[in-house]
């Protein structure tokens, strides 16, 4: 499991955020968010862009940006 720092929230309405994690650190295709509504969008060598939508029916703001890496197998 990884806990990743949010570097910047690009737009609070859309919930886009840049995380301090990139292709040099991990393969983004193996990142599976623990929180409902967090979607991995794209990655550069040192940053990851995610979208943090609130879970449907929650009536709350965005969930935290925790992202986990699931082991293959």
C-alpha positions in Angstrom: 0.0 0.0 0.0 1.2 3.5 -0.9 0.4 6.8 0.7 1.0 9.6 -1.7 1.4 13.4 -1.2 -1.0 15.6 -3.2 1.2 18.3 -4.7 -1.5 20.4 -6.3 -5.3 20.4 -6.7 -5.9 21.8 -10.2 -9.6 22.5 -9.9 -11.8 21.9 -6.8 -14.9 21.6 -9.0 -13.5 18.8 -11.1 -11.3 17.3 -8.4 -8.2 16.9 -10.5 -5.0 16.6 -8.5 -1.3 16.0 -9.1 0.4 13.5 -6.9 4.1 13.1 -6.1 4.4 9.7 -7.8 5.3 8.8 -11.4 6.4 6.2 -13.9 9.9 6.2 -12.3 8.4 5.1 -9.0 5.8 2.6 -10.2 3.8 1.3 -13.2 0.5 3.3 -13.2 -1.5 0.4 -14.7 -1.0 -1.4 -11.3 -2.4 1.4 -9.2 -5.8 0.8 -7.8 -7.4 3.5 -5.6 -8.7 2.4 -2.2 -11.3 5.2 -2.1 -14.4 5.1 -4.3 -14.3 8.0 -6.8 -10.5 8.2 -7.2 -9.5 7.5 -10.8 -5.9 7.3 -12.1 -5.9 9.4 -15.3 -2.3 9.7 -16.5 1.3 9.8 -15.4 4.6 11.5 -16.3 8.0 10.3 -15.2 7.6 11.9 -11.7 3.9 12.9 -11.3 0.5 11.3 -11.4 -2.8 13.0 -12.3 -5.9 11.6 -10.6 -9.5 12.7 -10.5 -11.1 12.7 -7.1 -14.9 12.6 -7.4 -17.0 12.1 -4.2 -18.7 8.7 -3.9 -22.2 8.7 -5.3 -24.8 9.5 -2.7 -22.2 10.5 -0.1 -23.1 14.2 -0.2 -19.6 14.9 0.9 -16.5 16.4 -0.7 -13.7 14.6 -2.4 -12.2 11.5 -0.6 -8.6 11.6 0.4 -6.0 10.9 -2.4 -4.7 7.7 -1.0 -3.7 5.3 -3.7 -2.6 1.7 -3.3 -0.7 -0.7 -5.4 -2.2 -4.1 -5.7 0.1 -7.0 -6.1 -0.2 -8.9 -9.4 -1.2 -12.5 -9.2 
